[in-house]
Amino acid sequence: MAEIYRNSYVTIAAASSKDSKGGLGLDRPRRSGTTLRGTTSSGKLYSIHVQCGIHPHMRIDEETPEGILHPIQPSMEHDYAGVFGVFPLLTRGWVFQERLLSPRFLQFGKDELLWDCRESMLCECGQRPPDLPYDQVTITSQNYGLISHKWRKIVEFYCSLSLTVPEDKLPALSGLARQVQELKPDVPYLAGLWGDSLDLDLLWIPYGPENQITNKYIAPSWSWASVGRKIIYPNVWRWNEEQPSIKTLDTYFESIEATCTPSAYDPTGKVRGGRLVLKSVLSTISVYNLTGDGSATEFRHNNTSFSLSTGREPSSLSSNWRLPFEETRKRAFLDHPGTYDRFIDKGSLYSCRLARVEISEDSIYTLVTEAREIIHVEFSLLLERINEGSNLFKRIGLLADGRFIEGHRGDPESWSKEPSCFESGAKGTTLTIV
């Protein structure tokens, strides 16, 4: 199916239709224009429809006091699901790759036509829609050095969309995965992650409610496909980005084996199993309920606490990575909400130290646009042991230690003043995560 869209000349989309019965909407009166009528010099009557320009919240006439909204609003730039209600078709998970794979994509909107291609995005009103930024998610051989970074952007957008069948999580992205695999055929594809960038691909953080719940196996626990929530990676959104806003400073694990077993012939589709064998420092984590009602929970290693709170969680609506660490520097992010109760006061969780990364972003404390904030974040996997006495685990979240290095309250000596709590000098342990 992916090859059909990829080799098409143009794909026509009934983008404003709620279902397959809605059609292109050609029979709807156009709200955002006017009709000029007159008589030619020969006495023949004519009528010409003139399309008006569309601007956010612009009032067209007395019949539309709420104003006409441009099909895609700027607030949707970081959360692709924001198109819901305007272009319902584009909120579907399968349509995402169909759109990106198509060389040309013609959308029938409620008020106008929109044209997408590899070079431009245009609409009838002449105002360039602030739509899905193709420069962030288009995979080509010309941007090989950014492939891994762009793939994580694709995953962020994709996970904000809807699937009728949760088991389609990997198949609905397989066409784009095959496109990437053509550019790096020797790199294993691992249920939504890539073998040459595990240091960053493993750092996905879910947020929001679980919208897709199923008892069927979807992916190994270390894959973002295993959760039915939106996810975000630790990077910062920038238009026309030539260099990623994130880089790995230190890697604390050794990847010994990373495999997935496909359910069928397609190695980028459904999987029936997967394992990640790492060598890293394994530390015991205890869980404490501080209030009795679960509103404040801590994950502790020795005397160091990682807070789980309902405060400023990262989301794709906020591309500023200061916010999660403003209130507390050490944070715990769970893959599934409310899954920690059974671990309270039992000390049965573990951490696997992964990597320390540097995030560079625009400062929110200055009007100087060139100003940058440098944030260092050390990430560790939060694991649950599957069988007592074995080294078999599953992922249940991430632990993060965020330090402001440059910019507001920045301290470049932070790590030397207070080393990571996991720098114990212990020897690495070989563990398997499924």
C-alpha positions in Angstrom: 0.0 0.0 0.0 2.8 2.4 0.8 4.3 2.0 -2.7 1.0 3.1 -4.2 1.1 6.5 -2.5 4.8 6.8 -3.0 4.6 6.2 -6.8 1.4 8.2 -7.3 1.3 11.4 -9.3 -1.1 13.2 -7.0 -3.2 12.1 -4.0 -6.6 13.8 -3.6 -7.8 14.0 0.0 -11.3 14.8 1.4 -9.6 16.3 4.3 -12.6 18.1 5.9 -14.8 15.0 5.7 -15.6 13.2 9.0 -15.9 9.8 7.4 -15.9 8.0 4.0 -19.4 9.3 3.3 -18.6 13.0 3.5 -17.1 13.4 0.1 -15.1 16.4 -1.1 -17.7 18.9 0.0 -18.2 20.3 -3.5 -21.9 20.8 -2.8 -21.3 23.1 0.2 -21.7 26.8 -0.3 -18.3 28.6 0.1 -18.4 30.8 3.1 -15.1 32.7 2.5 -15.8 34.3 -0.9 -18.2 36.3 -2.8 -19.8 36.1 -6.2 -19.5 38.9 -8.8 -22.4 39.0 -11.3 -22.8 41.2 -14.4 -23.4 41.4 -18.1 -20.9 41.2 -20.9 -20.8 43.7 -23.7 -22.8 41.2 -25.8 -25.5 41.1 -23.2 -24.6 37.7 -21.7 -25.0 37.2 -18.0 -21.9 35.9 -16.0 -21.0 35.1 -12.5 -17.5 34.8 -11.1 -16.7 33.4 -7.6 -13.9 35.4 -5.9 -12.1 33.7 -3.0 -11.4 36.0 0.0 -8.2 35.8 2.0 -8.5 33.9 5.2 -6.8 35.0 8.4 -7.2 33.5 11.9 -10.5 34.7 13.6 -11.3 36.9 10.6 -15.0 37.8 10.5 -16.2 37.3 6.9 -19.9 38.4 7.2 -22.8 38.7 9.6 -23.6 35.0 9.2 -20.2 33.9 10.5 -19.8 36.0 13.7 -17.3 33.5 15.1 -14.9 34.2 12.3 -13.4 31.8 9.7 -10.4 30.0 10.9 -7.5 29.1 8.6 -7.5 25.3 8.2 -4.3 24.9 10.2 -3.6 27.2 13.1 -0.1 28.1 14.3 -0.9 26.5 17.7 -1.0 23.1 15.9 2.6 23.2 14.9 3.7 21.0 17.8 0.7 18.8 18.1 -0.6 17.4 14.9 -3.8 16.2 16.5 -4.9 19.9 16.7 -6.2 19.6 13.2 -9.2 17.6 14.5 -12.5 19.3 13.8 -10.9 21.2 10.9 -9.4 18.5 8.8 -10.6 15.3 10.5 -9.0 13.0 7.9 -5.5 14.2 8.9 -6.0 13.0 12.4 -5.9 9.4 11.3 -2.7 7.5 11.9 -2.7 5.7 8.5 -3.2 9.0 6.6 0.0 10.4 8.1 2.4 8.2 6.1 0.1 8.3 3.1 0.5 12.0 3.1 4.2 12.1 3.6 4.8 9.4 1.0 2.7 11.1 -1.7 4.8 13.4 -3.9 1.8 15.7 -4.3 -1.2 16.0 -1.9 -4.3 18.0 -2.8 -6.6 18.6 0.1 -10.3 19.7 -0.2 -10.9 21.8 2.9 -14.1 23.4 4.2 -13.4 26.8 2.5 -10.6 26.2 0.1 -8.2 23.8 -1.6 -4.7 23.3 -0.2 -1.7 22.0 -2.2 1.3 20.2 -0.7 4.3 19.0 -2.6 8.0 18.5 -2.0 8.8 22.2 -2.8 5.8 24.2 -1.5 2.6 24.4 0.5 -0.1 26.7 -1.0 -3.7 27.5 -0.5 -6.3 29.4 -2.6 -6.3 32.4 -0.2 -2.6 32.9 -0.8 -1.7 32.8 2.8 0.9 30.0 3.4 -0.7 27.6 5.9 1.4 27.0 9.0 0.9 23.3 8.5 3.0 20.2 9.0 6.6 21.4 8.5 7.9 19.1 5.8 11.5 20.2 6.3 11.3 18.6 9.8 9.9 15.2 8.7 10.9 14.7 5.1 13.5 11.9 4.8 15.9 12.2 1.8 19.5 11.2 1.0 20.4 14.9 1.1 19.8 15.1 4.9 21.3 11.8 5.8 23.0 13.3 8.9 19.6 14.3 10.3 17.7 11.1 9.6 17.6 9.9 13.2 16.5 13.3 14.4 13.8 13.6 11.8 12.6 10.1 12.5 12.0 11.1 16.2 10.0 14.1 14.9 7.9 11.8 12.8 7.2 9.5 15.8 6.1 12.5 17.9 3.6 13.6 15.3 2.4 10.1 14.6 1.7 9.3 18.2 -0.7 12.2 18.5 -3.0 10.6 15.9 -5.8 8.1 16.1 -5.9 4.5 15.1 -9.1 2.4 15.1 -7.1 -0.8 15.6 -4.3 -0.4 18.2 -2.4 -3.3 16.7 -1.8 -1.1 13.6 0.6 1.0 15.5 3.7 -0.2 13.7 2.1 -1.2 10.3 0.6 2.3 9.9 4.2 3.7 9.9 5.9 0.9 8.1 6.0 2.7 4.7 8.0 5.6 6.2 10.2 3.1 8.0 11.0 1.3 4.8 11.9 4.6 3.2 14.4 5.2 6.0 15.7 1.7 5.7 16.6 2.2 2.1 19.0 4.9 3.1 20.7 2.8 5.8 20.0 -0.8 4.9 22.6 -2.3 7.4 20.9 -0.7 10.4 18.3 -2.8 12.2 14.8 -1.4 12.6 13.5 -2.2 16.1 9.8 -1.7 16.5 10.0 2.0 15.9 13.6 2.6 17.0 16.9 2.3 15.1 19.9 0.3 16.1 22.4 3.1 15.3 20.7 5.7 17.6 19.5 3.8 20.6 21.1 6.4 22.9 18.5 8.9 21.9 15.7 6.7 20.5 15.2 5.1 23.9 14.5 8.5 25.5 10.8 8.8 24.7 8.5 10.2 27.3 4.7 9.6 27.2 2.2 12.2 28.4 -1.6 12.6 28.4 -4.2 9.9 28.8 -4.0 6.4 27.4 -6.2 6.6 24.3 -5.4 3.3 22.8 -5.7 0.4 25.2 -5.5 -3.3 24.2 -4.6 -6.6 25.8 -2.9 -7.7 22.6 0.9 -7.6 22.2 2.1 -4.6 20.2 5.8 -4.1 20.9 8.5 -4.6 23.5 8.3 -2.4 26.5 11.3 -0.3 25.4 9.5 0.8 22.2 7.2 3.8 22.2 4.7 1.6 20.3 4.0 -0.3 23.5 2.1 2.6 25.0 -1.2 4.2 23.8 -0.2 7.8 24.6 1.3 10.8 23.0 5.1 10.9 23.4 7.8 13.5 23.2 11.6 13.2 22.8 14.1 15.5 24.5 14.6 18.0 21.7 13.5 21.5 20.8 11.3 22.5 17.9 13.0 24.7 15.3 12.0 25.7 11.8 14.4 25.0 9.0 16.7 23.3 11.4 20.1 22.4 10.0 21.5 21.0 13.3 19.6 19.0 15.9 19.0 20.8 19.2 20.2 17.8 21.1 23.4 15.9 21.3 24.7 13.0 23.4 27.5 14.0 25.8 28.0 10.6 27.5 26.6 7.1 26.9 26.6 4.8 29.9 25.4 1.5 28.4 26.7 -1.0 25.9 24.3 -2.5 23.5 25.0 -6.2 23.3 22.0 -7.4 21.4 18.9 -5.7 19.9 16.4 -7.8 18.0 12.7 -7.9 17.1 10.8 -10.8 15.6 8.3 -9.8 12.9 4.8 -11.3 12.9 4.9 -11.7 9.1 7.1 -11.0 6.1 7.4 -7.3 6.7 10.3 -6.5 9.1 8.9 -2.9 9.6 5.4 -4.1 10.5 3.9 -6.0 13.4 6.2 -7.8 15.8 5.6 -10.8 18.1 8.6 -10.2 20.3 11.7 -8.2 20.9 14.7 -8.1 23.3 17.3 -5.5 24.2 20.4 -6.8 25.9 22.4 -4.0 27.6 25.4 -3.8 29.9 25.0 -0.9 32.3 25.0 -0.1 36.0 21.8 -1.4 37.6 20.6 0.4 40.7 17.8 -0.3 43.1 14.9 2.2 43.2 12.4 2.5 46.0 8.9 4.1 45.8 7.4 6.2 48.5 3.9 7.8 48.8 4.5 11.1 50.6 0.8 12.1 51.1 -1.2 8.9 51.5 -3.5 9.8 48.6 -1.0 9.3 45.8 -0.8 13.0 44.9 2.9 13.1 45.6 5.2 10.2 45.0 9.0 9.8 45.1 11.3 7.3 43.5 14.5 7.1 45.5 18.0 5.8 45.0 19.9 5.9 48.3 19.3 9.5 49.5 18.4 10.9 46.0 14.7 11.5 45.2 13.1 11.7 41.8 9.7 13.3 42.0 6.6 12.2 40.2 4.1 15.1 40.1 1.2 16.4 38.2 3.0 19.7 37.5 4.6 20.9 34.3 4.9 17.7 32.2 6.6 18.0 28.8 4.3 18.0 25.9 4.5 18.7 22.2 2.6 21.9 22.9 5.6 23.2 24.8 9.0 22.8 23.1 10.8 24.4 26.1 12.7 21.8 28.1 13.3 24.2 31.1 9.8 23.7 32.3 9.9 20.1 33.5 12.8 20.9 35.7 11.8 24.4 37.0 10.1 23.0 40.1 12.4 20.1 40.8 15.6 19.0 39.1 15.1 15.2 39.3 12.0 13.8 37.7 10.4 10.4 37.2 8.2 9.9 34.1 5.9 6.8 34.0 5.0 5.0 30.8 1.5 4.1 32.1 -0.3 6.4 34.7 -1.0 4.9 38.1 1.1 1.8 37.6 3.4 2.5 40.6 1.1 1.7 43.5 2.1 -1.9 43.9 5.8 -0.9 44.3 5.3 1.5 47.2 7.6 0.7 50.1 8.8 -2.6 48.4 12.0 -1.4 46.8 11.4 -3.7 43.8 12.3 -1.3 40.9 15.6 -0.7 39.2 17.3 1.9 37.1 19.6 1.4 34.1 21.8 4.4 33.4 21.5 5.4 29.7 23.0 8.7 28.6 23.6 12.4 29.4 22.4 14.8 26.7 22.7 18.5 26.0 19.7 20.4 24.8 20.1 23.9 23.4 17.1 26.1 23.2 16.0 29.8 23.0 15.9 31.5 26.3 12.4 32.3 27.7 13.9 34.9 30.1 15.2 37.4 27.5 14.0 39.3 24.5 17.3 38.7 22.7 16.4 36.1 20.2 20.0 34.8 19.8 20.2 34.0 23.5 20.5 30.3 24.2 19.9 28.1 27.3 22.0 25.0 27.7 20.4 22.2 29.6 22.0 18.9 30.5 19.8 15.9 31.3 20.9 12.5 32.4 18.4 9.8 31.6 18.0 6.3 33.1 15.5 3.6 32.3 13.1 2.8 35.1 12.7 -1.0 35.1 10.6 -3.7 36.7 12.1 -7.2 37.2 9.9 -9.8 35.6 11.2 -12.9 37.4 12.7 -12.7 40.8 16.4 -13.7 40.7 16.7 -13.2 36.9 18.1 -10.4 34.9 14.9 -10.1 32.8 13.2 -6.7 33.0 10.6 -4.5 31.3 10.6 -0.8 31.0 8.0 1.2 33.0 9.4 4.7 32.7 12.4 7.1 32.7 14.3 8.9 35.4 15.8 12.3 34.5 18.2 14.6 36.2 18.1 18.0 34.5 20.7 20.8 35.2 20.7 24.3 33.8 24.3 24.8 32.5 24.0 28.2 30.6 21.4 30.9 30.7 19.0 31.7 33.5 20.3 30.2 36.8 22.9 28.3 34.8 25.8 26.7 36.6 28.5 25.1 34.3 30.1 23.4 37.3 26.9 21.7 38.4 28.0 18.1 37.6 31.4 18.5 39.4 29.7 20.0 42.4 27.1 17.3 42.6 27.8 14.2 40.5 25.1 11.9 39.3 23.7 9.7 42.1 24.3 6.7 39.8 28.1 7.3 39.6 28.8 4.7 42.2 31.7 3.0 40.4 29.8 -0.2 40.3 30.6 -2.7 37.6 28.1 -3.0 34.7 25.5 -5.7 34.8 24.2 -7.5 31.7 20.4 -7.3 31.6 17.7 -8.2 29.1 14.7 -5.9 28.6 11.6 -7.3 26.8 
